Amino acid sequence: MDRRHFIALGGLGLGAGCARKERQAGPAAAEGVEARSYARVVQHSPAGYPVVHDRMTFVEQFKYEHWEAGRDWKDDCQLWSDFSYRWGQITLPIQRRPMRVLDGLYLLGPEDYHQCIYLWDTGKGLLLIDPSYERFRPMIETQIRQLGFHPGQVRWVLLTHMHGDHIESAGAYAERGSAVFIHRDDAGAVRGGKAMAAARIAKPVERPEVFGDGDRLDFGGVEMTVIQTPGHTPGSSCFALDWMTNRVLISGDVVLHFGRHAWMGADYCDWDQYLESLWKLYRYPGAENWEVLLPGHGTLDLDGARDSLYKVIQVVSYIIRLRRAGSEIDWADPYELFWRQKMGEKLDLEPLETAT
Ligand SMILES: [Zn+2]
């Protein structure tokens, strides 16, 4: 560890929006819930949009803003050490969970982990999105109770795709009577069929509700349109909806904050198909109005969802170019990439128009 690079986090507050007032319309989801739930902590991304950071991305942005040219991006031991100490003292402006994202919409899951599990109070039952690992389930159910609800009120479970870190505990909710929704091309994994790499469910769901591209789903009046976006998995899907005054994209692993892209390490992952799916989203009618991005991992965007989407296209194009030139690269950290560009390095981040 290089002590010269010690960074005092004294003034650490990203952007100017730490104390930004909330502007959400509509009534609180349930009487007394507000007092028992953690308020969201809003900051601003380098692109100027309000975000709710997870720990890892918070540190990434700090490095993006403070690392000088030539410094090793991974030289962040001291930063993490200091950061973790302050995290323990609860003196850093980072989200705690459960957290209210919008009226009626909550983020659940372990505080110190990047998995995003959403709970939607539709008024006619609860919608749980990507309930994640079986080992998280006791915590998720505790958080549901903490918010003034009961796990038995989960009427629907929506799965963005078949990977175990999203679906593993879905069977337990099905056993209690929840309807489990997944794209038909990924449904084999929840039925417990021959598991594909990284697709794993603790208890099979015999009869999942399957949907396809363009379908409208209605969860107690919360209506959304399915946009099939294959590449990461065959049935990976995003969901576009309006919620009160917010235009929302639920994006699973397809689009993540500030250009973070899907893991593409399995045989069935297809880079060209993925790029095609990203353009499909970018050109989707009304996409220019998307504000809130609810991804399967990491930071949530409260505005500028399409900016993050554009950055994913840039990063994926960068990777595809290198792969076509013979590289085996399958991951690029967007904050590092955009930092290198900011520092003057010539990187080809021009979006590739077509997949082939
Ligand atoms: Zn995944």
Residues whose N, C-alpha, C, O or C-beta is under 5 A from the ligand:
A	BS01	ZN	H163 D253
